[in-house]
Amino acid sequence: AHSQRSSHAARRRFPRWGIGAAAAAGVAAVVAVAVGISQATASPACASVTSQAAAQTSGEATHYVLTPGDGNCSYPGLPNGGLFVALSPGEYDGSAACGSFIEVTGPDGSVTAEVVDQCPPCQAGHVDLSEQAFERIAPLAAGQVPVTYHPIVDPPLASPLSVLVKSGSNPFYLALLPIGAGNPVASVQVSSPGHGWQPLTRTTYGYWLATAGAGAGPFTVRLTDSAGHQATLTGITLSPGVVQPTSVPMYGTAAAMAPASPATAKHRHHRRARPRPTASSARSQHSLSPLNASAALAASPTPSC
């Protein structure tokens, strides 16, 4: 029997910030913006950064339907061609797992799914897959099946990095959402004319904040992932609500892929209502998710080994 989730609004346990009417902005428009790249490396930033063995977890999987742009990670559209997953609060880890990938194996096969959402009713070991992903491992009619899953380090990249500047951003309050990193993002730093490098703070909804702002831009953004790969992007403009694509992947190479059409979204729910976790069940945003490939790197203007 299918289980039912109470509602997407209830599932989004952590509110997103907003300024006035901008907070109600929907899915951000994807606009081609010429972004200069000053540096991108596919090797670890420090030799001391090493990948850890991916731990395999035994648990269960259910399925649900996500409205485009409504996942806790704040990604616009339906990422990864509709093959995505929501994790339990502990594994979501205050958004530390956003943008990472796990391989889920069920009765009928395996699927690689991108982490785009949190499932507050889910217990540790319970993953909530999109219908498209669930169909790769079992019939939808099964509703809930036993699975094993593990994180994927350095998964193939579908496209180069993009950066979304959140609606409501201004010279005094900047929020950036990295898209397409492949591994969990460990740190984000930003600089702009008249402003030195500053580390941004991770939020529980995927964005990284410069709470005192970073000026009017253009910005240089430095990303470091959990495997130690580092990319520096220049020419990011203060364009709220706009996804700014670049031409560089976080590591290796990336193939261009058109974003999934939001027209495939359906407003249905498949989870039985369960008690929502208390605030104490969500770990600190600075703790390491079990799905992360390596320890999170401390944000600093330049990596130190």
Secondary structure by P-SEA (a helix, b strand, c coil): cbbbbccccccccbbbbbcccccccccccccccccccccccccccccccccccbbbbbbccccccccccccccccccccccccccccccccccccccccbbbbbbcccbbbbbbcccccccccccbbbbcaaaaaaccccccccccbbbbbbccccccccbbbbbcccccccbbbbbbccccccccbbbbbcccccbbbbbbccccbbbcccccccccbbbbbbcccbbbbbbcccccccccccccccccccbbbbbcccccccccccccccccccccccccccccccccccccccccccccccc
